Amino acid sequence: MKPEQLADRVWLMREPGSGTRQLVAEFLAEHDLRPQTLTLGSNGAIKEAVRLGLGVSLQSRMAVAHELREGTIAEVSLRGGLPQRQWYALHSATVPPRPAVEQFLQFANGPAGRRAFAERDAS
């Protein structure tokens, strides 16, 4: 589907200051789309609004994985792909990481983490 085909749909957006809202705004501007928008305060509210047919949105695959598996929402495949976002693992520079944080950082920076993130980006 061409992005222009979504121009007449209501676009569901997060609140001002949200990174997801910024991603949607950049996507719409990049494709010169000026649709009607509706602001909602959480990913859960956006997913429910999509499920009810009130509009479309961009969400991370991680945020909608369950709903996609259950078939309560559907993915639209867009020509030219979707914007990509960088992910960062942040931790305190002054407090030593707890064991669970250390394990996560080792995973994310290791071969298994790189494969997991590559698979996420490819899907």
Phi, psi and chi 1 to 4 in degrees:
 res  aa     phi    psi   chi1   chi2   chi3   chi4
   1 MET       -  140.5  172.8  178.7  -74.7      -
   2 LYS   -81.2  142.7  -65.3  178.9 -176.4  177.4
   3 PRO   -54.6  -33.6  -27.5   35.0      -      -
   4 GLU   -61.0  -25.0  -55.4   82.1   54.3      -
   5 GLN   -70.3  -11.9  -68.9  175.0  -84.4      -
   6 LEU  -100.0    5.6  -63.7  172.3      -      -
   7 ALA   -65.7  -28.7      -      -      -      -
   8 ASP   -91.5    2.4   61.7  -17.0      -      -
   9 ARG   -89.0  153.2  -59.4  -79.8 -173.4   88.1
  10 VAL   -74.5  131.6  173.8      -      -      -
  11 TRP  -100.8  125.9  -82.3   76.3      -      -
  12 LEU   -91.6  127.8  -52.9  168.6      -      -
  13 MET  -127.4  154.5  -58.5  178.5   74.7      -
  14 ARG   -78.2  177.6  -71.0  -71.1  -54.1  -92.6
  15 GLU   -71.0  158.4   70.3  -76.0   -6.9      -
  16 PRO   -55.2  138.7  -26.8   35.5      -      -
  17 GLY    97.4  -13.3      -      -      -      -
  18 SER   -77.5  139.0  162.1      -      -      -
  19 GLY   -64.1  -34.9      -      -      -      -
  20 THR   -65.6  -40.1  -57.0      -      -      -
  21 ARG   -61.6  -43.7 -178.9 -173.9 -176.5   95.1
  22 GLN   -61.4  -40.8 -177.9   64.2   33.9      -
  23 LEU   -61.6  -45.5 -177.0   71.2      -      -
  24 VAL   -63.1  -45.4  171.1      -      -      -
  25 ALA   -60.0  -42.5      -      -      -      -
  26 GLU   -65.5  -41.3  -70.9  170.4    6.7      -
  27 PHE   -61.5  -47.4  176.6   81.0      -      -
  28 LEU   -62.8  -43.0  -65.2  174.1      -      -
  29 ALA   -65.7  -41.9      -      -      -      -
  30 GLU   -59.5  -32.0  178.5 -178.5  -29.1      -
  31 HIS  -103.3   11.7  -64.6  -76.0      -      -
  32 ASP    52.1   45.2 -163.2   28.4      -      -
  33 LEU  -103.5  137.6  -57.1  176.2      -      -
  34 ARG  -130.2   62.7  -66.8  177.1 -173.1   84.8
  35 PRO   -79.1  168.8   33.6  -37.5      -      -
  36 GLN   -66.6  141.0  179.0 -177.6   -4.9      -
  37 THR  -125.5  156.3   61.2      -      -      -
  38 LEU  -134.6  126.5  176.2   62.9      -      -
  39 THR   -93.8  129.9  -61.3      -      -      -
  40 LEU  -127.2  154.3  -61.5  168.7      -      -
  41 GLY   -91.2    2.1      -      -      -      -
  42 SER  -158.0  160.3   70.1      -      -      -
  43 ASN   -61.2  -37.7  -73.5  -20.9      -      -
  44 GLY   -61.0  -43.0      -      -      -      -
  45 ALA   -65.1  -39.0      -      -      -      -
  46 ILE   -65.8  -44.5  -71.7  176.2      -      -
  47 LYS   -61.1  -40.9  -69.1 -173.3  -70.3 -173.5
  48 GLU   -66.6  -41.0 -174.6   64.6   13.1      -
  49 ALA   -63.8  -40.1      -      -      -      -
  50 VAL   -62.7  -45.8  167.3      -      -      -
  51 ARG   -57.8  -34.8 -169.0 -175.8   68.6   74.7
  52 LEU   -83.8   -2.1  -66.5  170.7      -      -
  53 GLY    82.2   21.9      -      -      -      -
  54 LEU   -85.0  -10.7  -60.4  178.1      -      -
  55 GLY   167.7 -170.9      -      -      -      -
  56 VAL  -125.2  163.7  -62.8      -      -      -
  57 SER  -160.2  169.5 -170.7      -      -      -
  58 LEU  -105.4  129.3  -63.1  178.8      -      -
  59 GLN  -138.4  155.1  -65.0  -80.0  -60.1      -
  60 SER   -68.0  148.1   76.1      -      -      -
  61 ARG   -59.1  -35.4 -177.3  169.1  -59.9  -78.7
  62 MET   -63.3  -34.9  -64.0  171.5   88.3      -
  63 ALA   -72.7  -25.5      -      -      -      -
  64 VAL  -117.2    9.2  -62.3      -      -      -
  65 ALA   -55.5  -45.8      -      -      -      -
  66 HIS   -61.8  -47.4  173.8   74.8      -      -
  67 GLU   -65.2  -36.4  -68.9   79.4    4.7      -
  68 LEU   -65.5  -44.1  -71.8  170.6      -      -
  69 ARG   -61.7  -40.3  -85.5 -166.9  -49.3  -85.5
  70 GLU   -78.1  -14.0  -64.7  -64.6  -44.1      -
  71 GLY    78.5   17.8      -      -      -      -
  72 THR   -84.4  -17.7   58.6      -      -      -
  73 ILE  -136.3  164.6   64.0  171.9      -      -
  74 ALA  -126.7  153.9      -      -      -      -
  75 GLU   -94.4  138.6  177.7  178.9   10.6      -
  76 VAL  -102.7  125.1  174.9      -      -      -
  77 SER   -89.3  119.2 -177.3      -      -      -
  78 LEU  -104.4  136.6  -67.7  173.7      -      -
  79 ARG   -63.1  138.0  -73.4 -171.0 -165.6  161.1
  80 GLY    88.0   -7.0      -      -      -      -
  81 GLY    76.3 -177.6      -      -      -      -
  82 LEU  -109.8  160.1  -65.6  170.0      -      -
  83 PRO   -63.2  146.9    5.7   -6.6      -      -
  84 GLN  -102.2  147.2  -62.9  -64.3  -50.6      -
  85 ARG  -121.3  148.0  -64.0 -178.8   81.3 -178.7
  86 GLN   -85.7  145.3  -64.3  -66.1  -41.2      -
  87 TRP  -112.6  141.3  -71.1   75.6      -      -
  88 TYR  -130.3  139.1  -60.6   92.7      -      -
  89 ALA  -100.4  116.3      -      -      -      -
  90 LEU  -107.1  142.7  -55.7  176.4      -      -
  91 HIS  -150.4  164.8   60.4   87.6      -      -
  92 SER   -64.4  138.8  173.0      -      -      -
  93 ALA   -87.0  -12.2      -      -      -      -
  94 THR  -113.6  -20.9   58.4      -      -      -
  95 VAL  -109.9  128.4  176.2      -      -      -
  96 PRO   -58.9  140.4  -18.6   28.5      -      -
  97 PRO   -63.9  142.9    1.9   -0.8      -      -
  98 ARG   -69.1  161.7  -66.1 -178.6  177.5  166.8
  99 PRO   -55.1  -40.8  -27.8   35.3      -      -
 100 ALA   -65.1  -39.0      -      -      -      -
 101 VAL   -66.8  -42.8  172.0      -      -      -
 102 GLU   -60.9  -42.0 -169.3   63.0   45.4      -
 103 GLN   -62.9  -43.3  -77.5 -176.8  -43.5      -
 104 PHE   -63.0  -44.8  171.5   74.6      -      -
 105 LEU   -62.8  -39.6  -67.2  172.6      -      -
 106 GLN   -63.4  -42.6  -72.9  174.1    3.5      -
 107 PHE   -62.5  -52.5  166.6   78.8      -      -
 108 ALA   -61.0  -35.1      -      -      -      -
 109 ASN   -90.5   -5.1  -68.9  -44.7      -      -
 110 GLY   -95.6 -179.8      -      -      -      -
 111 PRO   -59.5  -40.8  -14.1   20.5      -      -
 112 ALA   -65.1  -40.8      -      -      -      -
 113 GLY   -65.6  -43.2      -      -      -      -
 114 ARG   -61.7  -40.7  -74.2 -167.9  -69.6  -82.8
 115 ARG   -64.4  -43.7  -81.7 -167.0  -51.6  -85.1
 116 ALA   -61.8  -43.5      -      -      -      -
 117 PHE   -71.1  -34.0  -70.1  120.4      -      -
 118 ALA   -65.6  -41.0      -      -      -      -
 119 GLU   -64.3  -39.4  -70.2  168.9    7.3      -
 120 ARG   -63.2  -44.5  175.1 -165.2   53.5   88.4
 121 ASP   -68.2  -30.5  -71.2  -20.2      -      -
 122 ALA   -77.5  -22.7      -      -      -      -
 123 SER   -89.3      -   56.1      -      -      -
